[in-house]
C-alpha cells in the first residue's frame, strides 16, 4: 500500500511555519523558541506544538508567554 501523494506545500513570502515535536520539558527549549518569536514583529508565524507535557510548571510558563506574542504569531497545541 502506498500513501497518496500530497501536492508540495507552496511557501508564501513573509510567512514562517514551524513544527515543534518533543516533550514539553525545560531541557527541550520551547520557552527559548517562544522568546525568539517575540522578536519577529510583523512576520506571519505559525507554530504547531506536539508532544506530551512532562513538566506542568514549565508548560504554564510557556502558555503565559504565548498570550504575549505579537498578533502575527499563532501557536497551537
Secondary structure as UniProt FT lines:
FT   TURN            13..14
FT   STRAND          15..21
FT   HELIX           26..28
FT   HELIX           30..37
FT   TURN            38..39
FT   TURN            41..42
FT   STRAND          44..50
FT   HELIX           56..66
FT   TURN            67..68
FT   TURN            71..72
FT   STRAND          73..76
//
